[in-house]
Amino acid sequence: MIIGRIIFSVIAVILTFFAPWWLVLMYAIIGIILFPWYLEALFLGLYFDSMYGIPTLHWYVRIMHTVLFVTPLGIAEFIKRRINL
């Protein structure tokens, strides 16, 4: 299981260089569903914000990708806990 998670995470990092953000987001959501506490989604969001974030006056625009990647993590973990997965 741990080897699968490592391979999955390496593929996610490679996708961040070559795929659009929405494809990486879908891949991260799959990881969130498959693995418990897939915090790599948080790091993917932080990476996208640091590399591709638009510097503006509003703080919430700078962390848009992080919020997009962490929201499914929180929702999925809440649902998993409710249905005992």
PyMOL Python script that loads the backbone (N, CA, C, O; Angstrom):
from pymol import cmd

cmd.read_pdbstr("""\
ATOM      1  N   MET A   1       0.819  -1.193   0.000  1.00  0.00           N
ATOM      2  CA  MET A   1       0.000   0.000   0.000  1.00  0.00           C
ATOM      3  C   MET A   1       0.865   1.261   0.000  1.00  0.00           C
ATOM      4  O   MET A   1       0.547   2.235  -0.682  1.00  0.00           O
ATOM      5  N   ILE A   2       1.963   1.241   0.769  1.00  0.00           N
ATOM      6  CA  ILE A   2       2.818   2.428   0.840  1.00  0.00           C
ATOM      7  C   ILE A   2       3.558   2.651  -0.479  1.00  0.00           C
ATOM      8  O   ILE A   2       3.777   3.794  -0.883  1.00  0.00           O
ATOM      9  N   ILE A   3       3.942   1.568  -1.148  1.00  0.00           N
ATOM     10  CA  ILE A   3       4.613   1.704  -2.444  1.00  0.00           C
ATOM     11  C   ILE A   3       3.652   2.300  -3.463  1.00  0.00           C
ATOM     12  O   ILE A   3       4.044   3.134  -4.278  1.00  0.00           O
ATOM     13  N   GLY A   4       2.398   1.875  -3.416  1.00  0.00           N
ATOM     14  CA  GLY A   4       1.388   2.430  -4.319  1.00  0.00           C
ATOM     15  C   GLY A   4       1.175   3.917  -4.084  1.00  0.00           C
ATOM     16  O   GLY A   4       0.996   4.685  -5.030  1.00  0.00           O
ATOM     17  N   ARG A   5       1.194   4.316  -2.827  1.00  0.00           N
ATOM     18  CA  ARG A   5       1.026   5.740  -2.500  1.00  0.00           C
ATOM     19  C   ARG A   5       2.213   6.551  -2.988  1.00  0.00           C
ATOM     20  O   ARG A   5       2.038   7.663  -3.488  1.00  0.00           O
ATOM     21  N   ILE A   6       3.412   6.015  -2.851  1.00  0.00           N
ATOM     22  CA  ILE A   6       4.607   6.722  -3.314  1.00  0.00           C
ATOM     23  C   ILE A   6       4.588   6.869  -4.828  1.00  0.00           C
ATOM     24  O   ILE A   6       4.866   7.948  -5.353  1.00  0.00           O
ATOM     25  N   ILE A   7       4.263   5.796  -5.529  1.00  0.00           N
ATOM     26  CA  ILE A   7       4.187   5.849  -6.995  1.00  0.00           C
ATOM     27  C   ILE A   7       3.107   6.834  -7.432  1.00  0.00           C
ATOM     28  O   ILE A   7       3.313   7.622  -8.356  1.00  0.00           O
ATOM     29  N   PHE A   8       1.957   6.784  -6.764  1.00  0.00           N
ATOM     30  CA  PHE A   8       0.859   7.696  -7.075  1.00  0.00           C
ATOM     31  C   PHE A   8       1.288   9.145  -6.877  1.00  0.00           C
ATOM     32  O   PHE A   8       0.955  10.008  -7.689  1.00  0.00           O
ATOM     33  N   SER A   9       2.025   9.418  -5.801  1.00  0.00           N
ATOM     34  CA  SER A   9       2.479  10.776  -5.515  1.00  0.00           C
ATOM     35  C   SER A   9       3.527  11.255  -6.512  1.00  0.00           C
ATOM     36  O   SER A   9       3.521  12.423  -6.901  1.00  0.00           O
ATOM     37  N   VAL A  10       4.414  10.379  -6.925  1.00  0.00           N
ATOM     38  CA  VAL A  10       5.427  10.751  -7.919  1.00  0.00           C
ATOM     39  C   VAL A  10       4.751  11.099  -9.244  1.00  0.00           C
ATOM     40  O   VAL A  10       5.133  12.065  -9.904  1.00  0.00           O
ATOM     41  N   ILE A  11       3.756  10.320  -9.628  1.00  0.00           N
ATOM     42  CA  ILE A  11       3.014  10.622 -10.856  1.00  0.00           C
ATOM     43  C   ILE A  11       2.298  11.962 -10.721  1.00  0.00           C
ATOM     44  O   ILE A  11       2.229  12.723 -11.686  1.00  0.00           O
ATOM     45  N   ALA A  12       1.764  12.258  -9.536  1.00  0.00           N
ATOM     46  CA  ALA A  12       1.093  13.543  -9.312  1.00  0.00           C
ATOM     47  C   ALA A  12       2.065  14.701  -9.473  1.00  0.00           C
ATOM     48  O   ALA A  12       1.723  15.721 -10.072  1.00  0.00           O
ATOM     49  N   VAL A  13       3.267  14.553  -8.945  1.00  0.00           N
ATOM     50  CA  VAL A  13       4.268  15.620  -9.079  1.00  0.00           C
ATOM     51  C   VAL A  13       4.661  15.799 -10.541  1.00  0.00           C
ATOM     52  O   VAL A  13       4.819  16.929 -11.003  1.00  0.00           O
ATOM     53  N   ILE A  14       4.818  14.715 -11.264  1.00  0.00           N
ATOM     54  CA  ILE A  14       5.146  14.805 -12.687  1.00  0.00           C
ATOM     55  C   ILE A  14       4.013  15.478 -13.455  1.00  0.00           C
ATOM     56  O   ILE A  14       4.259  16.267 -14.368  1.00  0.00           O
ATOM     57  N   LEU A  15       2.775  15.164 -13.085  1.00  0.00           N
ATOM     58  CA  LEU A  15       1.635  15.791 -13.747  1.00  0.00           C
ATOM     59  C   LEU A  15       1.604  17.306 -13.526  1.00  0.00           C
ATOM     60  O   LEU A  15       1.128  18.044 -14.388  1.00  0.00           O
ATOM     61  N   THR A  16       2.102  17.771 -12.393  1.00  0.00           N
ATOM     62  CA  THR A  16       2.075  19.214 -12.146  1.00  0.00           C
ATOM     63  C   THR A  16       2.930  19.982 -13.149  1.00  0.00           C
ATOM     64  O   THR A  16       2.695  21.167 -13.386  1.00  0.00           O
ATOM     65  N   PHE A  17       3.914  19.318 -13.735  1.00  0.00           N
ATOM     66  CA  PHE A  17       4.762  19.984 -14.711  1.00  0.00           C
ATOM     67  C   PHE A  17       4.169  19.976 -16.114  1.00  0.00           C
ATOM     68  O   PHE A  17       4.448  20.882 -16.900  1.00  0.00           O
ATOM     69  N   PHE A  18       3.354  18.968 -16.447  1.00  0.00           N
ATOM     70  CA  PHE A  18       2.916  18.791 -17.824  1.00  0.00           C
ATOM     71  C   PHE A  18       1.411  18.889 -18.044  1.00  0.00           C
ATOM     72  O   PHE A  18       0.974  19.040 -19.184  1.00  0.00           O
ATOM     73  N   ALA A  19       0.620  18.809 -17.003  1.00  0.00           N
ATOM     74  CA  ALA A  19      -0.833  18.785 -17.159  1.00  0.00           C
ATOM     75  C   ALA A  19      -1.448  20.076 -16.629  1.00  0.00           C
ATOM     76  O   ALA A  19      -0.856  20.745 -15.782  1.00  0.00           O
ATOM     77  N   PRO A  20      -2.633  20.429 -17.123  1.00  0.00           N
ATOM     78  CA  PRO A  20      -3.315  21.606 -16.566  1.00  0.00           C
ATOM     79  C   PRO A  20      -3.780  21.348 -15.136  1.00  0.00           C
ATOM     80  O   PRO A  20      -3.870  20.202 -14.696  1.00  0.00           O
ATOM     81  N   TRP A  21      -4.072  22.427 -14.421  1.00  0.00           N
ATOM     82  CA  TRP A  21      -4.387  22.319 -12.997  1.00  0.00           C
ATOM     83  C   TRP A  21      -5.620  21.476 -12.749  1.00  0.00           C
ATOM     84  O   TRP A  21      -5.670  20.760 -11.749  1.00  0.00           O
ATOM     85  N   TRP A  22      -6.611  21.531 -13.615  1.00  0.00           N
ATOM     86  CA  TRP A  22      -7.844  20.779 -13.383  1.00  0.00           C
ATOM     87  C   TRP A  22      -7.621  19.279 -13.512  1.00  0.00           C
ATOM     88  O   TRP A  22      -8.305  18.500 -12.848  1.00  0.00           O
ATOM     89  N   LEU A  23      -6.683  18.858 -14.349  1.00  0.00           N
ATOM     90  CA  LEU A  23      -6.369  17.439 -14.468  1.00  0.00           C
ATOM     91  C   LEU A  23      -5.626  16.951 -13.222  1.00  0.00           C
ATOM     92  O   LEU A  23      -5.875  15.846 -12.739  1.00  0.00           O
ATOM     93  N   VAL A  24      -4.727  17.765 -12.713  1.00  0.00           N
ATOM     94  CA  VAL A  24      -4.019  17.423 -11.480  1.00  0.00           C
ATOM     95  C   VAL A  24      -4.994  17.400 -10.301  1.00  0.00           C
ATOM     96  O   VAL A  24      -4.859  16.571  -9.402  1.00  0.00           O
ATOM     97  N   LEU A  25      -5.963  18.295 -10.301  1.00  0.00           N
ATOM     98  CA  LEU A  25      -6.981  18.309  -9.253  1.00  0.00           C
ATOM     99  C   LEU A  25      -7.804  17.020  -9.276  1.00  0.00           C
ATOM    100  O   LEU A  25      -8.071  16.441  -8.223  1.00  0.00           O
ATOM    101  N   MET A  26      -8.201  16.574 -10.443  1.00  0.00           N
ATOM    102  CA  MET A  26      -8.949  15.312 -10.545  1.00  0.00           C
ATOM    103  C   MET A  26      -8.091  14.138 -10.078  1.00  0.00           C
ATOM    104  O   MET A  26      -8.585  13.234  -9.403  1.00  0.00           O
ATOM    105  N   TYR A  27      -6.819  14.151 -10.433  1.00  0.00           N
ATOM    106  CA  TYR A  27      -5.905  13.089 -10.000  1.00  0.00           C
ATOM    107  C   TYR A  27      -5.737  13.108  -8.481  1.00  0.00           C
ATOM    108  O   TYR A  27      -5.676  12.056  -7.846  1.00  0.00           O
ATOM    109  N   ALA A  28      -5.662  14.307  -7.903  1.00  0.00           N
ATOM    110  CA  ALA A  28      -5.549  14.427  -6.451  1.00  0.00           C
ATOM    111  C   ALA A  28      -6.820  13.948  -5.758  1.00  0.00           C
ATOM    112  O   ALA A  28      -6.749  13.336  -4.692  1.00  0.00           O
ATOM    113  N   ILE A  29      -7.972  14.217  -6.346  1.00  0.00           N
ATOM    114  CA  ILE A  29      -9.232  13.740  -5.765  1.00  0.00           C
ATOM    115  C   ILE A  29      -9.274  12.212  -5.772  1.00  0.00           C
ATOM    116  O   ILE A  29      -9.773  11.601  -4.826  1.00  0.00           O
ATOM    117  N   ILE A  30      -8.762  11.603  -6.812  1.00  0.00           N
ATOM    118  CA  ILE A  30      -8.676  10.137  -6.842  1.00  0.00           C
ATOM    119  C   ILE A  30      -7.763   9.652  -5.712  1.00  0.00           C
ATOM    120  O   ILE A  30      -8.079   8.674  -5.035  1.00  0.00           O
ATOM    121  N   GLY A  31      -6.639  10.332  -5.510  1.00  0.00           N
ATOM    122  CA  GLY A  31      -5.739   9.981  -4.408  1.00  0.00           C
ATOM    123  C   GLY A  31      -6.393  10.168  -3.053  1.00  0.00           C
ATOM    124  O   GLY A  31      -6.171   9.374  -2.139  1.00  0.00           O
ATOM    125  N   ILE A  32      -7.202  11.221  -2.914  1.00  0.00           N
ATOM    126  CA  ILE A  32      -7.906  11.466  -1.660  1.00  0.00           C
ATOM    127  C   ILE A  32      -8.886  10.343  -1.367  1.00  0.00           C
ATOM    128  O   ILE A  32      -9.054   9.947  -0.214  1.00  0.00           O
ATOM    129  N   ILE A  33      -9.526   9.835  -2.395  1.00  0.00           N
ATOM    130  CA  ILE A  33     -10.488   8.747  -2.217  1.00  0.00           C
ATOM    131  C   ILE A  33      -9.771   7.435  -1.907  1.00  0.00           C
ATOM    132  O   ILE A  33     -10.239   6.657  -1.076  1.00  0.00           O
ATOM    133  N   LEU A  34      -8.655   7.187  -2.559  1.00  0.00           N
ATOM    134  CA  LEU A  34      -7.965   5.902  -2.415  1.00  0.00           C
ATOM    135  C   LEU A  34      -7.152   5.774  -1.130  1.00  0.00           C
ATOM    136  O   LEU A  34      -7.107   4.700  -0.530  1.00  0.00           O
ATOM    137  N   PHE A  35      -6.508   6.863  -0.702  1.00  0.00           N
ATOM    138  CA  PHE A  35      -5.572   6.789   0.411  1.00  0.00           C
ATOM    139  C   PHE A  35      -6.067   7.599   1.609  1.00  0.00           C
ATOM    140  O   PHE A  35      -6.674   8.656   1.434  1.00  0.00           O
ATOM    141  N   PRO A  36      -5.812   7.111   2.820  1.00  0.00           N
ATOM    142  CA  PRO A  36      -6.212   7.885   4.004  1.00  0.00           C
ATOM    143  C   PRO A  36      -5.299   9.095   4.193  1.00  0.00           C
ATOM    144  O   PRO A  36      -4.077   8.984   4.090  1.00  0.00           O
ATOM    145  N   TRP A  37      -5.892  10.226   4.466  1.00  0.00           N
ATOM    146  CA  TRP A  37      -5.186  11.482   4.692  1.00  0.00           C
ATOM    147  C   TRP A  37      -4.121  11.733   3.631  1.00  0.00           C
ATOM    148  O   TRP A  37      -2.929  11.794   3.933  1.00  0.00           O
ATOM    149  N   TYR A  38      -4.558  11.874   2.408  1.00  0.00           N
ATOM    150  CA  TYR A  38      -3.668  12.127   1.278  1.00  0.00           C
ATOM    151  C   TYR A  38      -3.250  13.603   1.296  1.00  0.00           C
ATOM    152  O   TYR A  38      -3.756  14.417   0.524  1.00  0.00           O
ATOM    153  N   LEU A  39      -2.311  13.925   2.200  1.00  0.00           N
ATOM    154  CA  LEU A  39      -1.874  15.309   2.371  1.00  0.00           C
ATOM    155  C   LEU A  39      -1.024  15.808   1.210  1.00  0.00           C
ATOM    156  O   LEU A  39      -0.709  16.995   1.133  1.00  0.00           O
ATOM    157  N   GLU A  40      -0.661  14.924   0.325  1.00  0.00           N
ATOM    158  CA  GLU A  40       0.065  15.354  -0.861  1.00  0.00           C
ATOM    159  C   GLU A  40      -0.764  16.334  -1.681  1.00  0.00           C
ATOM    160  O   GLU A  40      -0.213  17.156  -2.412  1.00  0.00           O
ATOM    161  N   ALA A  41      -2.096  16.248  -1.560  1.00  0.00           N
ATOM    162  CA  ALA A  41      -2.971  17.194  -2.255  1.00  0.00           C
ATOM    163  C   ALA A  41      -2.722  18.615  -1.752  1.00  0.00           C
ATOM    164  O   ALA A  41      -2.749  19.563  -2.537  1.00  0.00           O
ATOM    165  N   LEU A  42      -2.484  18.768  -0.469  1.00  0.00           N
ATOM    166  CA  LEU A  42      -2.158  20.076   0.093  1.00  0.00           C
ATOM    167  C   LEU A  42      -0.862  20.605  -0.517  1.00  0.00           C
ATOM    168  O   LEU A  42      -0.783  21.772  -0.900  1.00  0.00           O
ATOM    169  N   PHE A  43       0.141  19.752  -0.604  1.00  0.00           N
ATOM    170  CA  PHE A  43       1.419  20.176  -1.161  1.00  0.00           C
ATOM    171  C   PHE A  43       1.315  20.488  -2.649  1.00  0.00           C
ATOM    172  O   PHE A  43       2.003  21.380  -3.143  1.00  0.00           O
ATOM    173  N   LEU A  44       0.458  19.759  -3.371  1.00  0.00           N
ATOM    174  CA  LEU A  44       0.243  20.071  -4.787  1.00  0.00           C
ATOM    175  C   LEU A  44      -0.401  21.448  -4.934  1.00  0.00           C
ATOM    176  O   LEU A  44      -0.020  22.225  -5.810  1.00  0.00           O
ATOM    177  N   GLY A  45      -1.370  21.745  -4.081  1.00  0.00           N
ATOM    178  CA  GLY A  45      -2.001  23.063  -4.121  1.00  0.00           C
ATOM    179  C   GLY A  45      -1.023  24.170  -3.794  1.00  0.00           C
ATOM    180  O   GLY A  45      -1.010  25.208  -4.455  1.00  0.00           O
ATOM    181  N   LEU A  46      -0.201  23.955  -2.770  1.00  0.00           N
ATOM    182  CA  LEU A  46       0.815  24.962  -2.418  1.00  0.00           C
ATOM    183  C   LEU A  46       1.818  25.157  -3.548  1.00  0.00           C
ATOM    184  O   LEU A  46       2.255  26.277  -3.809  1.00  0.00           O
ATOM    185  N   TYR A  47       2.181  24.066  -4.218  1.00  0.00           N
ATOM    186  CA  TYR A  47       3.106  24.169  -5.346  1.00  0.00           C
ATOM    187  C   TYR A  47       2.486  24.989  -6.475  1.00  0.00           C
ATOM    188  O   TYR A  47       3.131  25.879  -7.029  1.00  0.00           O
ATOM    189  N   PHE A  48       1.232  24.686  -6.811  1.00  0.00           N
ATOM    190  CA  PHE A  48       0.581  25.436  -7.874  1.00  0.00           C
ATOM    191  C   PHE A  48       0.494  26.918  -7.525  1.00  0.00           C
ATOM    192  O   PHE A  48       0.710  27.768  -8.389  1.00  0.00           O
ATOM    193  N   ASP A  49       0.183  27.235  -6.282  1.00  0.00           N
ATOM    194  CA  ASP A  49       0.101  28.637  -5.891  1.00  0.00           C
ATOM    195  C   ASP A  49       1.458  29.321  -5.940  1.00  0.00           C
ATOM    196  O   ASP A  49       1.546  30.484  -6.332  1.00  0.00           O
ATOM    197  N   SER A  50       2.503  28.632  -5.555  1.00  0.00           N
ATOM    198  CA  SER A  50       3.826  29.254  -5.564  1.00  0.00           C
ATOM    199  C   SER A  50       4.366  29.423  -6.981  1.00  0.00           C
ATOM    200  O   SER A  50       5.083  30.385  -7.259  1.00  0.00           O
ATOM    201  N   MET A  51       4.032  28.507  -7.869  1.00  0.00           N
ATOM    202  CA  MET A  51       4.557  28.597  -9.237  1.00  0.00           C
ATOM    203  C   MET A  51       3.656  29.386 -10.185  1.00  0.00           C
ATOM    204  O   MET A  51       4.147  30.159 -11.008  1.00  0.00           O
ATOM    205  N   TYR A  52       2.354  29.197 -10.073  1.00  0.00           N
ATOM    206  CA  TYR A  52       1.439  29.759 -11.055  1.00  0.00           C
ATOM    207  C   TYR A  52       0.463  30.770 -10.470  1.00  0.00           C
ATOM    208  O   TYR A  52      -0.403  31.268 -11.190  1.00  0.00           O
ATOM    209  N   GLY A  53       0.580  31.085  -9.192  1.00  0.00           N
ATOM    210  CA  GLY A  53      -0.336  32.034  -8.565  1.00  0.00           C
ATOM    211  C   GLY A  53      -0.165  33.438  -9.130  1.00  0.00           C
ATOM    212  O   GLY A  53       0.935  33.846  -9.502  1.00  0.00           O
ATOM    213  N   ILE A  54      -1.254  34.152  -9.185  1.00  0.00           N
ATOM    214  CA  ILE A  54      -1.234  35.505  -9.725  1.00  0.00           C
ATOM    215  C   ILE A  54      -1.053  36.489  -8.560  1.00  0.00           C
ATOM    216  O   ILE A  54      -1.896  36.541  -7.664  1.00  0.00           O
ATOM    217  N   PRO A  55       0.021  37.255  -8.562  1.00  0.00           N
ATOM    218  CA  PRO A  55       0.201  38.219  -7.473  1.00  0.00           C
ATOM    219  C   PRO A  55      -0.790  39.374  -7.623  1.00  0.00           C
ATOM    220  O   PRO A  55      -0.704  40.159  -8.568  1.00  0.00           O
ATOM    221  N   THR A  56      -1.721  39.468  -6.691  1.00  0.00           N
ATOM    222  CA  THR A  56      -2.718  40.529  -6.707  1.00  0.00           C
ATOM    223  C   THR A  56      -2.784  41.171  -5.328  1.00  0.00           C
ATOM    224  O   THR A  56      -2.056  40.798  -4.408  1.00  0.00           O
ATOM    225  N   LEU A  57      -3.666  42.131  -5.216  1.00  0.00           N
ATOM    226  CA  LEU A  57      -3.850  42.799  -3.932  1.00  0.00           C
ATOM    227  C   LEU A  57      -4.661  41.947  -2.964  1.00  0.00           C
ATOM    228  O   LEU A  57      -4.551  42.111  -1.749  1.00  0.00           O
ATOM    229  N   HIS A  58      -5.466  41.050  -3.490  1.00  0.00           N
ATOM    230  CA  HIS A  58      -6.341  40.248  -2.648  1.00  0.00           C
ATOM    231  C   HIS A  58      -5.643  38.953  -2.249  1.00  0.00           C
ATOM    232  O   HIS A  58      -5.126  38.237  -3.107  1.00  0.00           O
ATOM    233  N   TRP A  59      -5.625  38.653  -0.970  1.00  0.00           N
ATOM    234  CA  TRP A  59      -4.920  37.481  -0.456  1.00  0.00           C
ATOM    235  C   TRP A  59      -5.575  36.186  -0.901  1.00  0.00           C
ATOM    236  O   TRP A  59      -4.883  35.187  -1.093  1.00  0.00           O
ATOM    237  N   TYR A  60      -6.885  36.177  -1.069  1.00  0.00           N
ATOM    238  CA  TYR A  60      -7.571  34.930  -1.382  1.00  0.00           C
ATOM    239  C   TYR A  60      -7.312  34.455  -2.805  1.00  0.00           C
ATOM    240  O   TYR A  60      -7.504  33.275  -3.098  1.00  0.00           O
ATOM    241  N   VAL A  61      -6.888  35.329  -3.680  1.00  0.00           N
ATOM    242  CA  VAL A  61      -6.555  34.905  -5.042  1.00  0.00           C
ATOM    243  C   VAL A  61      -5.232  34.153  -5.048  1.00  0.00           C
ATOM    244  O   VAL A  61      -5.034  33.255  -5.867  1.00  0.00           O
ATOM    245  N   ARG A  62      -4.336  34.506  -4.153  1.00  0.00           N
ATOM    246  CA  ARG A  62      -3.018  33.863  -4.102  1.00  0.00           C
ATOM    247  C   ARG A  62      -3.086  32.419  -3.617  1.00  0.00           C
ATOM    248  O   ARG A  62      -2.219  31.615  -3.960  1.00  0.00           O
ATOM    249  N   ILE A  63      -4.096  32.078  -2.830  1.00  0.00           N
ATOM    250  CA  ILE A  63      -4.182  30.714  -2.291  1.00  0.00           C
ATOM    251  C   ILE A  63      -5.327  29.915  -2.915  1.00  0.00           C
ATOM    252  O   ILE A  63      -5.813  28.951  -2.323  1.00  0.00           O
ATOM    253  N   MET A  64      -5.749  30.314  -4.101  1.00  0.00           N
ATOM    254  CA  MET A  64      -6.882  29.682  -4.763  1.00  0.00           C
ATOM    255  C   MET A  64      -6.655  28.190  -4.997  1.00  0.00           C
ATOM    256  O   MET A  64      -7.536  27.384  -4.697  1.00  0.00           O
ATOM    257  N   HIS A  65      -5.510  27.811  -5.518  1.00  0.00           N
ATOM    258  CA  HIS A  65      -5.250  26.403  -5.807  1.00  0.00           C
ATOM    259  C   HIS A  65      -5.153  25.575  -4.526  1.00  0.00           C
ATOM    260  O   HIS A  65      -5.600  24.428  -4.490  1.00  0.00           O
ATOM    261  N   THR A  66      -4.582  26.145  -3.496  1.00  0.00           N
ATOM    262  CA  THR A  66      -4.491  25.422  -2.227  1.00  0.00           C
ATOM    263  C   THR A  66      -5.884  25.117  -1.695  1.00  0.00           C
ATOM    264  O   THR A  66      -6.143  24.005  -1.236  1.00  0.00           O
ATOM    265  N   VAL A  67      -6.769  26.082  -1.753  1.00  0.00           N
ATOM    266  CA  VAL A  67      -8.142  25.864  -1.303  1.00  0.00           C
ATOM    267  C   VAL A  67      -8.841  24.829  -2.182  1.00  0.00           C
ATOM    268  O   VAL A  67      -9.583  23.984  -1.681  1.00  0.00           O
ATOM    269  N   LEU A  68      -8.601  24.898  -3.497  1.00  0.00           N
ATOM    270  CA  LEU A  68      -9.212  23.932  -4.412  1.00  0.00           C
ATOM    271  C   LEU A  68      -8.732  22.510  -4.151  1.00  0.00           C
ATOM    272  O   LEU A  68      -9.490  21.561  -4.349  1.00  0.00           O
ATOM    273  N   PHE A  69      -7.498  22.347  -3.712  1.00  0.00           N
ATOM    274  CA  PHE A  69      -6.963  21.014  -3.474  1.00  0.00           C
ATOM    275  C   PHE A  69      -7.282  20.503  -2.068  1.00  0.00           C
ATOM    276  O   PHE A  69      -7.375  19.292  -1.865  1.00  0.00           O
ATOM    277  N   VAL A  70      -7.452  21.406  -1.092  1.00  0.00           N
ATOM    278  CA  VAL A  70      -7.683  20.986   0.286  1.00  0.00           C
ATOM    279  C   VAL A  70      -9.170  20.755   0.577  1.00  0.00           C
ATOM    280  O   VAL A  70      -9.506  19.917   1.414  1.00  0.00           O
ATOM    281  N   THR A  71     -10.044  21.469  -0.086  1.00  0.00           N
ATOM    282  CA  THR A  71     -11.482  21.307   0.145  1.00  0.00           C
ATOM    283  C   THR A  71     -11.949  19.876  -0.092  1.00  0.00           C
ATOM    284  O   THR A  71     -12.653  19.331   0.758  1.00  0.00           O
ATOM    285  N   PRO A  72     -11.591  19.237  -1.213  1.00  0.00           N
ATOM    286  CA  PRO A  72     -12.007  17.830  -1.372  1.00  0.00           C
ATOM    287  C   PRO A  72     -11.400  16.912  -0.317  1.00  0.00           C
ATOM    288  O   PRO A  72     -12.009  15.910   0.057  1.00  0.00           O
ATOM    289  N   LEU A  73     -10.204  17.246   0.166  1.00  0.00           N
ATOM    290  CA  LEU A  73      -9.574  16.442   1.215  1.00  0.00           C
ATOM    291  C   LEU A  73     -10.410  16.472   2.488  1.00  0.00           C
ATOM    292  O   LEU A  73     -10.670  15.424   3.080  1.00  0.00           O
ATOM    293  N   GLY A  74     -10.827  17.638   2.907  1.00  0.00           N
ATOM    294  CA  GLY A  74     -11.653  17.750   4.105  1.00  0.00           C
ATOM    295  C   GLY A  74     -13.002  17.086   3.952  1.00  0.00           C
ATOM    296  O   GLY A  74     -13.469  16.403   4.864  1.00  0.00           O
ATOM    297  N   ILE A  75     -13.633  17.280   2.805  1.00  0.00           N
ATOM    298  CA  ILE A  75     -14.946  16.667   2.565  1.00  0.00           C
ATOM    299  C   ILE A  75     -14.835  15.155   2.528  1.00  0.00           C
ATOM    300  O   ILE A  75     -15.650  14.460   3.133  1.00  0.00           O
ATOM    301  N   ALA A  76     -13.837  14.637   1.826  1.00  0.00           N
ATOM    302  CA  ALA A  76     -13.683  13.178   1.715  1.00  0.00           C
ATOM    303  C   ALA A  76     -13.364  12.545   3.061  1.00  0.00           C
ATOM    304  O   ALA A  76     -13.897  11.484   3.385  1.00  0.00           O
ATOM    305  N   GLU A  77     -12.511  13.174   3.842  1.00  0.00           N
ATOM    306  CA  GLU A  77     -12.178  12.604   5.151  1.00  0.00           C
ATOM    307  C   GLU A  77     -13.385  12.637   6.090  1.00  0.00           C
ATOM    308  O   GLU A  77     -13.559  11.728   6.902  1.00  0.00           O
ATOM    309  N   PHE A  78     -14.215  13.671   5.987  1.00  0.00           N
ATOM    310  CA  PHE A  78     -15.436  13.737   6.787  1.00  0.00           C
ATOM    311  C   PHE A  78     -16.390  12.613   6.389  1.00  0.00           C
ATOM    312  O   PHE A  78     -16.967  11.951   7.252  1.00  0.00           O
ATOM    313  N   ILE A  79     -16.556  12.399   5.096  1.00  0.00           N
ATOM    314  CA  ILE A  79     -17.448  11.333   4.618  1.00  0.00           C
ATOM    315  C   ILE A  79     -16.897   9.964   4.981  1.00  0.00           C
ATOM    316  O   ILE A  79     -17.651   9.083   5.397  1.00  0.00           O
ATOM    317  N   LYS A  80     -15.583   9.773   4.827  1.00  0.00           N
ATOM    318  CA  LYS A  80     -14.977   8.486   5.191  1.00  0.00           C
ATOM    319  C   LYS A  80     -15.187   8.163   6.661  1.00  0.00           C
ATOM    320  O   LYS A  80     -15.455   7.017   7.022  1.00  0.00           O
ATOM    321  N   ARG A  81     -15.063   9.177   7.506  1.00  0.00           N
ATOM    322  CA  ARG A  81     -15.261   8.967   8.931  1.00  0.00           C
ATOM    323  C   ARG A  81     -16.728   8.619   9.240  1.00  0.00           C
ATOM    324  O   ARG A  81     -17.007   7.811  10.125  1.00  0.00           O
ATOM    325  N   ARG A  82     -17.645   9.229   8.514  1.00  0.00           N
ATOM    326  CA  ARG A  82     -19.065   8.969   8.745  1.00  0.00           C
ATOM    327  C   ARG A  82     -19.478   7.565   8.323  1.00  0.00           C
ATOM    328  O   ARG A  82     -20.317   6.941   8.973  1.00  0.00           O
ATOM    329  N   ILE A  83     -18.889   7.063   7.227  1.00  0.00           N
ATOM    330  CA  ILE A  83     -19.289   5.737   6.742  1.00  0.00           C
ATOM    331  C   ILE A  83     -18.276   4.648   7.124  1.00  0.00           C
ATOM    332  O   ILE A  83     -18.374   3.507   6.671  1.00  0.00           O
ATOM    333  N   ASN A  84     -17.305   5.021   7.964  1.00  0.00           N
ATOM    334  CA  ASN A  84     -16.319   4.075   8.513  1.00  0.00           C
ATOM    335  C   ASN A  84     -15.513   3.362   7.445  1.00  0.00           C
ATOM    336  O   ASN A  84     -15.449   2.133   7.425  1.00  0.00           O
ATOM    337  N   LEU A  85     -14.901   4.126   6.559  1.00  0.00           N
ATOM    338  CA  LEU A  85     -14.015   3.516   5.555  1.00  0.00           C
ATOM    339  C   LEU A  85     -12.601   3.524   6.026  1.00  0.00           C
ATOM    340  O   LEU A  85     -11.711   3.053   5.318  1.00  0.00           O
TER     341      LEU A  85
END
""", "prot")
cmd.dss("prot")
cmd.show_as("cartoon", "prot")
cmd.util.cbc("prot")
cmd.orient("prot")
